[in-house]
Amino acid sequence: MTAPALGLGLVGCGSFGAYVLDAVAGLPGLRIAAVADPDPSRAKPLGAQHDATVHDGLASLLATDGVDLVALATPPATHAGMAIAALRAGKHVFCEKPLATTTEDAARVRDEVNRSPGTLAVDHVLRYNPLLRAVERLIAEGLLSPPRRFLFENDASDEDLGPDHWFWDPAHSGGIFIEHGVHFFDAARALIGSEPESVRATAVRRPGGPVDMVIADAVHPGGVLATHLHSFTHAHRCERQLMRLDHGFAESRITGWIPAHATITAWTDDEGAARWEELPSRTAELLAVPGLRPHGGERAAVDVQRHADDARPARGRGVARSVPHRVEAVIDLGGENRKPYVYTESVRAAVADLLRCAADGSTPVADAHAGLTAVAVAEAATRAAGTGAGRTVAVPAVAQSSS
C-alpha cells in the first residue's frame, strides 16, 4: 500500500520560495499544502498558483492540518528559530542555507533534530550536483587520488543586490562567508573527506560601501589546503566561477556556481588507462543522483594518449608512480544553457532525499550536521577576516551531538 503524500508548507513567498515550489511540484510522495508570508501580496498569488492554503506566518502554518514538511525560504537569521519550532511541532524541515548564522544556533538545530521525530535537510545544492557526485565516485574508485588542494573562485553578480538589500547586512545574512560560502565549505568537506582545522581570511570593502569580496584559506588534516574566494562585484552576464581540485597526478576543473561542465587531466598507468577509456559507457551511473531527472544531453568523453611520456617513475610530494599515459576527460551536463535545469533538479533531488529519509529513518546527504559544520567554518572565517591582521583562527571541532 502506497504511503500518503506528505504535505509541504512553505514559509517565505519571495522569489526563492516560489522557485522551490516550482522545483518540487509533482515530486512523488509530496503535495504542496500551504504557504506563509506576512505580505499577503506575495502569499496569496503563490497559494492560488499551487492550490495551497495561505497563512501570515509560521505559527499559523504549523497549526494547519495536513502540513508534514516545512520548507524555509526566509532570510538566514530566521532559519534556526523557525527550524526548531517546526521540529518541535513534529514536522520535517527543508531549510535554505545557511542552517543558522552562528555555530551556536546551528548546533541547537542539530541537537533538536537528534531529539525530534522529524528529519532535516539543508539546501546545500552542490551535494546533489551530478558533476560533484561523479568526482566523488572517481575518488572513491581510485581513478582520482583524494584532493591535496581545493580552490574555488566565485566572481558573482551584485546586479540585483541594491544598497539596502538584506544580503549586505550581517545581522540578517551573517555576511558573505555564512550566507553564501557555506555551499563551498560543505562541498570542500565532501570532496576532501574531512573538516578543516584552521582558517585564515581577508575581507575587502568596496569604496564607501559594504564588504563585497572575501577570501579564506582553510587547512584540512594531512596538509590539504582549501582556498575560497567570493566576490559580489559583477554583472550577471560577467559572472564566472571555477572549482579546481589538485589530485597530484590529476587535476579536475569544474566551472559554474551551478556546475555544468568539468574537465579532468590525469597521468596514469596501463590499468588506469583502460579504466578511463571505459568511462563514457558509465556516464549514467557516474552522474546518477536519486531524485534528479537527467535531460538526456549529458555526456562524457575521454581521450587517452598512450605513452605520452616515458615509464620512469614520476615523483611529486614524495609519491613516485609510473604514469606514462595522459588522460583528457570531459564531463558535461549540457552546457551553460542547462544550468537553470541542473539547479532546479538539484533542489528537487534534495527534497526527494528528505522524503526518502523521512520514510525510512536514514540520514539526508545534506543533513543538520553538514549544515552545522559549514556554519562553523564560515563563522571562523568571518572572525579571522575581522581581525584585519591575517590571524589564523581554529575551526571548532563539531561533535555529532552535544545533547
ZAKOL-206741 format. One record per residue (C-alpha): residue number from 0; residue in one letter; x, z, y. Coordinates in nm, 3 decimals, always signed. Layout:
residues N
> seq	type	c1	c3	c2
> NUM	A	X	Z	Y
...
end
This chain:
residues 403
> seq	type	c1	c3	c2
> 0	M	+0.000	+0.000	+0.000
> 1	T	+0.140	-0.102	+0.339
> 2	A	+0.201	+0.186	+0.580
> 3	P	+0.007	+0.165	+0.906
> 4	A	+0.193	+0.022	+1.203
> 5	L	+0.348	+0.273	+1.442
> 6	G	+0.202	+0.279	+1.791
> 7	L	+0.457	+0.221	+2.069
> 8	G	+0.419	+0.386	+2.408
> 9	L	+0.641	+0.254	+2.687
> 10	V	+0.745	+0.474	+2.979
> 11	G	+0.870	+0.271	+3.276
> 12	C	+0.691	-0.053	+3.356
> 13	G	+0.963	-0.220	+3.562
> 14	S	+1.128	-0.547	+3.468
> 15	F	+1.328	-0.400	+3.180
> 16	G	+1.028	-0.219	+3.035
> 17	A	+0.834	-0.545	+3.040
> 18	Y	+1.133	-0.715	+2.875
> 19	V	+1.136	-0.459	+2.592
> 20	L	+0.768	-0.514	+2.519
> 21	D	+0.813	-0.890	+2.508
> 22	A	+1.111	-0.846	+2.273
> 23	V	+0.926	-0.626	+2.022
> 24	A	+0.582	-0.788	+2.039
> 25	G	+0.479	-0.889	+1.688
> 26	L	+0.750	-0.686	+1.517
> 27	P	+0.623	-0.594	+1.168
> 28	G	+0.526	-0.229	+1.146
> 29	L	+0.478	-0.189	+1.521
> 30	R	+0.188	-0.225	+1.763
> 31	I	+0.204	-0.181	+2.139
> 32	A	-0.038	+0.102	+2.214
> 33	A	+0.024	+0.241	+2.564
> 34	V	+0.224	+0.204	+2.884
> 35	A	+0.300	+0.462	+3.152
> 36	D	+0.428	+0.440	+3.509
> 37	P	+0.344	+0.634	+3.828
> 38	D	+0.296	+0.298	+4.003
> 39	P	-0.038	+0.153	+3.888
> 40	S	+0.052	-0.188	+4.032
> 41	R	+0.319	-0.212	+3.761
> 42	A	+0.143	-0.032	+3.476
> 43	K	-0.200	-0.198	+3.490
> 44	P	-0.089	-0.564	+3.462
> 45	L	+0.156	-0.480	+3.183
> 46	G	-0.106	-0.281	+2.995
> 47	A	-0.355	-0.565	+3.027
> 48	Q	-0.098	-0.816	+2.905
> 49	H	-0.043	-0.619	+2.583
> 50	D	-0.393	-0.473	+2.543
> 51	A	-0.248	-0.124	+2.583
> 52	T	-0.390	+0.188	+2.744
> 53	V	-0.247	+0.272	+3.087
> 54	H	-0.112	+0.614	+3.193
> 55	D	+0.051	+0.760	+3.501
> 56	G	+0.337	+0.936	+3.325
> 57	L	+0.497	+1.066	+3.008
> 58	A	+0.274	+1.374	+2.971
> 59	S	-0.043	+1.166	+2.967
> 60	L	+0.109	+0.917	+2.726
> 61	L	+0.222	+1.190	+2.485
> 62	A	-0.130	+1.333	+2.478
> 63	T	-0.273	+0.998	+2.369
> 64	D	-0.379	+0.941	+2.011
> 65	G	-0.204	+0.656	+1.840
> 66	V	+0.138	+0.683	+2.008
> 67	D	+0.401	+0.743	+1.742
> 68	L	+0.712	+0.599	+1.910
> 69	V	+0.810	+0.633	+2.276
> 70	A	+1.032	+0.374	+2.446
> 71	L	+1.208	+0.500	+2.759
> 72	A	+1.286	+0.234	+3.022
> 73	T	+1.330	+0.465	+3.319
> 74	P	+1.638	+0.542	+3.537
> 75	P	+1.922	+0.715	+3.346
> 76	A	+1.885	+1.061	+3.499
> 77	T	+1.538	+1.090	+3.339
> 78	H	+1.637	+0.995	+2.985
> 79	A	+1.742	+1.331	+2.842
> 80	G	+1.440	+1.529	+2.960
> 81	M	+1.193	+1.262	+2.854
> 82	A	+1.358	+1.210	+2.514
> 83	I	+1.349	+1.584	+2.442
> 84	A	+0.984	+1.607	+2.546
> 85	A	+0.890	+1.314	+2.323
> 86	L	+1.083	+1.453	+2.025
> 87	R	+0.919	+1.794	+2.068
> 88	A	+0.583	+1.618	+2.065
> 89	G	+0.673	+1.479	+1.722
> 90	K	+0.746	+1.124	+1.837
> 91	H	+1.024	+0.881	+1.751
> 92	V	+1.224	+0.763	+2.053
> 93	F	+1.383	+0.437	+2.159
> 94	C	+1.598	+0.528	+2.460
> 95	E	+1.750	+0.283	+2.703
> 96	K	+2.118	+0.360	+2.757
> 97	P	+2.274	+0.590	+2.856
> 98	L	+2.128	+0.865	+2.640
> 99	A	+2.190	+1.102	+2.935
> 100	T	+2.405	+1.121	+3.247
> 101	T	+2.606	+1.423	+3.127
> 102	T	+2.764	+1.516	+2.796
> 103	E	+2.579	+1.848	+2.802
> 104	D	+2.240	+1.679	+2.831
> 105	A	+2.328	+1.417	+2.570
> 106	A	+2.422	+1.698	+2.330
> 107	R	+2.085	+1.863	+2.397
> 108	V	+1.912	+1.540	+2.296
> 109	R	+2.126	+1.503	+1.984
> 110	D	+2.052	+1.862	+1.882
> 111	E	+1.679	+1.809	+1.939
> 112	V	+1.692	+1.505	+1.710
> 113	N	+1.854	+1.722	+1.442
> 114	R	+1.572	+1.976	+1.473
> 115	S	+1.282	+1.733	+1.503
> 116	P	+1.088	+1.522	+1.254
> 117	G	+1.131	+1.219	+1.475
> 118	T	+1.436	+0.996	+1.494
> 119	L	+1.603	+0.833	+1.792
> 120	A	+1.788	+0.510	+1.860
> 121	V	+1.978	+0.425	+2.178
> 122	D	+1.960	+0.073	+2.319
> 123	H	+2.330	+0.000	+2.261
> 124	V	+2.254	-0.367	+2.201
> 125	L	+2.615	-0.460	+2.116
> 126	R	+2.576	-0.264	+1.792
> 127	Y	+2.315	-0.523	+1.693
> 128	N	+2.502	-0.831	+1.811
> 129	P	+2.582	-1.078	+1.528
> 130	L	+2.933	-1.159	+1.654
> 131	L	+3.040	-0.797	+1.665
> 132	R	+2.886	-0.744	+1.321
> 133	A	+3.089	-1.040	+1.193
> 134	V	+3.415	-0.900	+1.332
> 135	E	+3.334	-0.557	+1.184
> 136	R	+3.281	-0.724	+0.845
> 137	L	+3.605	-0.921	+0.867
> 138	I	+3.791	-0.597	+0.943
> 139	A	+3.621	-0.416	+0.653
> 140	E	+3.714	-0.704	+0.420
> 141	G	+4.077	-0.700	+0.531
> 142	L	+4.084	-1.053	+0.674
> 143	L	+4.145	-0.886	+1.008
> 144	S	+4.352	-0.570	+1.044
> 145	P	+4.196	-0.283	+1.240
> 146	P	+4.248	-0.335	+1.614
> 147	R	+4.560	-0.185	+1.769
> 148	R	+4.443	-0.289	+2.119
> 149	F	+4.096	-0.333	+2.270
> 150	L	+4.034	-0.494	+2.607
> 151	F	+3.705	-0.557	+2.786
> 152	E	+3.688	-0.717	+3.130
> 153	N	+3.346	-0.740	+3.292
> 154	D	+3.303	-0.921	+3.623
> 155	A	+2.931	-0.860	+3.659
> 156	S	+2.674	-0.958	+3.917
> 157	D	+2.562	-0.738	+4.206
> 158	E	+2.329	-1.009	+4.338
> 159	D	+2.015	-0.806	+4.261
> 160	L	+2.170	-0.469	+4.344
> 161	G	+2.087	-0.410	+4.710
> 162	P	+2.249	-0.124	+4.902
> 163	D	+1.952	+0.105	+4.833
> 164	H	+1.931	+0.034	+4.459
> 165	W	+1.943	+0.345	+4.239
> 166	F	+2.234	+0.188	+4.047
> 167	W	+2.475	+0.284	+4.328
> 168	D	+2.362	+0.648	+4.338
> 169	P	+2.544	+0.859	+4.076
> 170	A	+2.267	+1.119	+4.096
> 171	H	+2.033	+0.862	+3.940
> 172	S	+2.267	+0.636	+3.741
> 173	G	+2.560	+0.861	+3.658
> 174	G	+2.795	+0.598	+3.803
> 175	I	+2.926	+0.274	+3.656
> 176	F	+3.105	+0.424	+3.356
> 177	I	+2.794	+0.613	+3.248
> 178	E	+2.523	+0.363	+3.344
> 179	H	+2.698	+0.054	+3.210
> 180	G	+3.030	+0.145	+3.048
> 181	V	+2.865	+0.332	+2.761
> 182	H	+2.786	-0.004	+2.596
> 183	F	+3.153	-0.083	+2.566
> 184	F	+3.287	+0.264	+2.493
> 185	D	+3.045	+0.256	+2.200
> 186	A	+3.148	-0.097	+2.097
> 187	A	+3.515	+0.007	+2.100
> 188	R	+3.431	+0.308	+1.885
> 189	A	+3.256	+0.082	+1.632
> 190	L	+3.531	-0.180	+1.618
> 191	I	+3.831	+0.057	+1.629
> 192	G	+3.665	+0.306	+1.398
> 193	S	+3.745	+0.620	+1.595
> 194	E	+3.659	+0.812	+1.909
> 195	P	+3.918	+0.826	+2.190
> 196	E	+4.118	+1.140	+2.251
> 197	S	+4.201	+1.093	+2.619
> 198	V	+4.125	+0.865	+2.912
> 199	R	+4.282	+0.775	+3.246
> 200	A	+4.078	+0.590	+3.507
> 201	T	+4.064	+0.446	+3.859
> 202	A	+3.765	+0.373	+4.083
> 203	V	+3.769	+0.127	+4.374
> 204	R	+3.521	+0.140	+4.660
> 205	R	+3.417	-0.175	+4.846
> 206	P	+3.489	-0.154	+5.221
> 207	G	+3.217	+0.054	+5.381
> 208	G	+3.018	+0.068	+5.058
> 209	P	+2.990	+0.220	+4.712
> 210	V	+3.229	+0.224	+4.419
> 211	D	+3.187	-0.120	+4.263
> 212	M	+3.495	-0.152	+4.041
> 213	V	+3.630	+0.087	+3.778
> 214	I	+3.893	+0.071	+3.506
> 215	A	+3.968	+0.314	+3.224
> 216	D	+4.242	+0.332	+2.962
> 217	A	+4.128	+0.527	+2.658
> 218	V	+4.372	+0.630	+2.386
> 219	H	+4.235	+0.640	+2.031
> 220	P	+4.403	+0.809	+1.733
> 221	G	+4.701	+0.621	+1.592
> 222	G	+4.812	+0.491	+1.930
> 223	V	+4.527	+0.242	+1.974
> 224	L	+4.473	+0.168	+2.343
> 225	A	+4.135	+0.052	+2.479
> 226	T	+4.105	-0.076	+2.836
> 227	H	+3.764	-0.109	+3.001
> 228	L	+3.721	-0.280	+3.339
> 229	H	+3.384	-0.317	+3.512
> 230	S	+3.322	-0.475	+3.849
> 231	F	+2.983	-0.541	+4.004
> 232	T	+3.102	-0.792	+4.262
> 233	H	+2.986	-1.141	+4.167
> 234	A	+2.701	-1.386	+4.199
> 235	H	+2.501	-1.441	+3.879
> 236	R	+2.649	-1.783	+3.823
> 237	C	+3.003	-1.648	+3.862
> 238	E	+2.979	-1.367	+3.607
> 239	R	+3.243	-1.363	+3.336
> 240	Q	+3.327	-1.128	+3.051
> 241	L	+3.596	-1.114	+2.787
> 242	M	+3.643	-0.878	+2.493
> 243	R	+3.985	-0.912	+2.333
> 244	L	+4.093	-0.743	+2.012
> 245	D	+4.460	-0.740	+1.911
> 246	H	+4.479	-0.714	+1.532
> 247	G	+4.857	-0.753	+1.520
> 248	F	+4.885	-1.077	+1.322
> 249	A	+4.550	-1.194	+1.461
> 250	E	+4.350	-1.194	+1.783
> 251	S	+3.974	-1.203	+1.844
> 252	R	+3.840	-1.322	+2.180
> 253	I	+3.468	-1.265	+2.233
> 254	T	+3.304	-1.391	+2.551
> 255	G	+2.991	-1.284	+2.733
> 256	W	+2.839	-0.946	+2.817
> 257	I	+2.585	-1.059	+2.562
> 258	P	+2.843	-1.207	+2.322
> 259	A	+2.759	-1.556	+2.200
> 260	H	+3.098	-1.711	+2.126
> 261	A	+3.413	-1.588	+1.951
> 262	T	+3.749	-1.745	+1.874
> 263	I	+3.990	-1.591	+1.625
> 264	T	+4.351	-1.693	+1.575
> 265	A	+4.543	-1.548	+1.284
> 266	W	+4.861	-1.583	+1.083
> 267	T	+4.809	-1.529	+0.711
> 268	D	+4.941	-1.575	+0.359
> 269	D	+4.819	-1.804	+0.079
> 270	E	+4.536	-1.575	-0.032
> 271	G	+4.420	-1.517	+0.324
> 272	A	+4.424	-1.890	+0.400
> 273	A	+4.193	-1.958	+0.107
> 274	R	+3.956	-1.680	+0.213
> 275	W	+3.947	-1.805	+0.573
> 276	E	+3.862	-2.156	+0.451
> 277	E	+3.556	-2.013	+0.273
> 278	L	+3.425	-1.855	+0.594
> 279	P	+3.191	-2.139	+0.707
> 280	S	+2.998	-2.114	+0.380
> 281	R	+2.937	-1.745	+0.458
> 282	T	+2.807	-1.791	+0.812
> 283	A	+2.459	-1.650	+0.749
> 284	E	+2.598	-1.349	+0.560
> 285	L	+2.858	-1.270	+0.827
> 286	L	+2.611	-1.289	+1.115
> 287	A	+2.321	-1.111	+0.944
> 288	V	+2.163	-0.826	+1.139
> 289	P	+1.844	-0.677	+0.990
> 290	G	+1.551	-0.743	+1.221
> 291	L	+1.728	-1.020	+1.415
> 292	R	+1.589	-1.369	+1.365
> 293	P	+1.854	-1.646	+1.364
> 294	H	+1.755	-1.951	+1.567
> 295	G	+1.935	-2.195	+1.337
> 296	G	+2.207	-2.311	+1.573
> 297	E	+2.469	-2.056	+1.466
> 298	R	+2.792	-2.199	+1.328
> 299	A	+3.135	-2.103	+1.203
> 300	A	+3.426	-2.348	+1.192
> 301	V	+3.773	-2.279	+1.053
> 302	D	+4.092	-2.483	+1.072
> 303	V	+4.386	-2.363	+0.861
> 304	Q	+4.723	-2.515	+0.945
> 305	R	+4.921	-2.454	+0.630
> 306	H	+5.296	-2.395	+0.664
> 307	A	+5.274	-2.389	+1.042
> 308	D	+5.588	-2.172	+1.027
> 309	D	+5.829	-2.056	+0.760
> 310	A	+5.753	-1.795	+0.497
> 311	R	+6.019	-1.545	+0.602
> 312	P	+5.863	-1.207	+0.684
> 313	A	+5.749	-1.177	+1.043
> 314	R	+5.764	-0.829	+1.193
> 315	G	+5.557	-0.652	+1.457
> 316	R	+5.524	-0.280	+1.535
> 317	G	+5.721	-0.204	+1.221
> 318	V	+5.498	-0.410	+0.991
> 319	A	+5.651	-0.708	+0.808
> 320	R	+5.447	-0.983	+0.640
> 321	S	+5.499	-1.333	+0.510
> 322	V	+5.238	-1.526	+0.709
> 323	P	+5.325	-1.896	+0.722
> 324	H	+4.970	-2.030	+0.774
> 325	R	+4.791	-2.040	+1.111
> 326	V	+4.414	-1.997	+1.130
> 327	E	+4.187	-2.103	+1.414
> 328	A	+3.826	-1.992	+1.370
> 329	V	+3.524	-2.033	+1.598
> 330	I	+3.203	-1.838	+1.551
> 331	D	+2.928	-1.947	+1.786
> 332	L	+2.568	-1.832	+1.834
> 333	G	+2.461	-2.146	+2.016
> 334	G	+2.648	-2.136	+2.343
> 335	E	+2.575	-2.000	+2.688
> 336	N	+2.210	-2.105	+2.683
> 337	R	+2.144	-1.888	+2.379
> 338	K	+2.246	-1.560	+2.548
> 339	P	+1.889	-1.467	+2.652
> 340	Y	+1.771	-1.528	+2.296
> 341	V	+2.055	-1.320	+2.148
> 342	Y	+1.983	-1.037	+2.393
> 343	T	+1.613	-1.033	+2.311
> 344	E	+1.675	-1.043	+1.939
> 345	S	+1.935	-0.765	+1.961
> 346	V	+1.680	-0.538	+2.131
> 347	R	+1.427	-0.636	+1.866
> 348	A	+1.678	-0.555	+1.591
> 349	A	+1.749	-0.213	+1.744
> 350	V	+1.378	-0.125	+1.738
> 351	A	+1.349	-0.265	+1.386
> 352	D	+1.635	-0.035	+1.286
> 353	L	+1.449	+0.260	+1.435
> 354	L	+1.128	+0.168	+1.250
> 355	R	+1.317	+0.141	+0.921
> 356	C	+1.482	+0.479	+0.970
> 357	A	+1.155	+0.640	+1.075
> 358	A	+1.010	+0.524	+0.743
> 359	D	+1.293	+0.617	+0.507
> 360	G	+1.469	+0.904	+0.689
> 361	S	+1.801	+0.723	+0.728
> 362	T	+2.011	+0.714	+1.045
> 363	P	+1.999	+0.429	+1.302
> 364	V	+2.318	+0.236	+1.370
> 365	A	+2.300	+0.339	+1.737
> 366	D	+2.188	+0.696	+1.678
> 367	A	+2.190	+1.002	+1.901
> 368	H	+2.548	+1.087	+1.803
> 369	A	+2.662	+0.739	+1.908
> 370	G	+2.481	+0.786	+2.238
> 371	L	+2.642	+1.127	+2.288
> 372	T	+2.997	+1.013	+2.213
> 373	A	+2.966	+0.718	+2.454
> 374	V	+2.848	+0.950	+2.731
> 375	A	+3.131	+1.194	+2.657
> 376	V	+3.392	+0.920	+2.704
> 377	A	+3.214	+0.786	+3.013
> 378	E	+3.194	+1.129	+3.174
> 379	A	+3.563	+1.194	+3.103
> 380	A	+3.648	+0.858	+3.261
> 381	T	+3.436	+0.943	+3.565
> 382	R	+3.621	+1.273	+3.605
> 383	A	+3.957	+1.103	+3.564
> 384	A	+3.871	+0.843	+3.830
> 385	G	+3.757	+1.117	+4.064
> 386	T	+4.097	+1.286	+4.063
> 387	G	+4.249	+0.997	+4.259
> 388	A	+4.586	+1.084	+4.105
> 389	G	+4.588	+0.887	+3.781
> 390	R	+4.541	+1.207	+3.583
> 391	T	+4.472	+1.186	+3.211
> 392	V	+4.157	+1.370	+3.101
> 393	A	+4.092	+1.482	+2.745
> 394	V	+3.774	+1.348	+2.587
> 395	P	+3.585	+1.644	+2.443
> 396	A	+3.557	+1.637	+2.065
> 397	V	+3.188	+1.599	+1.986
> 398	A	+3.074	+1.760	+1.664
> 399	Q	+2.788	+1.611	+1.471
> 400	S	+2.575	+1.909	+1.573
> 401	S	+2.609	+2.222	+1.781
> 402	S	+2.281	+2.371	+1.663
end
